[in-house]
Amino acid sequence: MGAQVDALPDESALRLGARLRELRRSRGLTLVQLAGATGLSHPFLSQVERGLANLSLQSLRRIAVALETSPVELVAAAEAAGDEPARRVEVARAGSRRPTPEGFARGTAHALVRGARPFTPLIVESDAAEPRETFAHAEDEFVHVLSGAVVVETDGRPHELAAGDSIYYAGGVRHRWWGSAGPYRLLVVKQQAR
């Protein structure tokens, strides 16, 4: 079972749990199947989905891989106020966003909108300089480099991107990214689960 951390406040744990449940169901998985894929117990996963337990960083990564998403997307879901009705027009002020807890996805991620949306724009900042695990999820994703330089690897093929460059990849494409010259900042637009 994953060690509990108190990095997320209760309402964030509720939002994260709701997003995990939504993704699990959209992938056609039961709690028992998710437990088997992650090595976590299904009672613990049930508590997480109900917002009664928090995840360790390691457990969050294992769940993200099993649900074919990324830790960045899951943490952004915890940050976004999913219980708020989606507004037709929403302005996000620079000082109004809370950074994600330290250590998630080797950097920070900020959701730029709140509530249920067909896609989620995120600002991701990191100084990760080495490739780690790859992710593949059913949803499409768009990445635009705001600053720095990154390597975005898609299905094993590296793409060197500098500030101003973008890449789009369809759902199912295995991908990962890392900095090639120090810290970087990305705009990531992730389609929500269908």
Secondary structure, 3 states (H helix, E strand, C coil): CCCCCCCCCHHHHHHHHHHHHHHHHHCCCCHHHHHHHHCCCHHHHHHHHCCCCCCCHHHHHHHHHHCCCCHHHHHHHHHCCCCCCCCCCCCCCHHHCCCCCCCHHHEEEEECCCCCCCEEEEEEEECCCCCCCCECCCCCEEEEEEECEEEEEECCEEEEEECCCEEEECCCCCEEEEECCCCEEEEEEEECCC
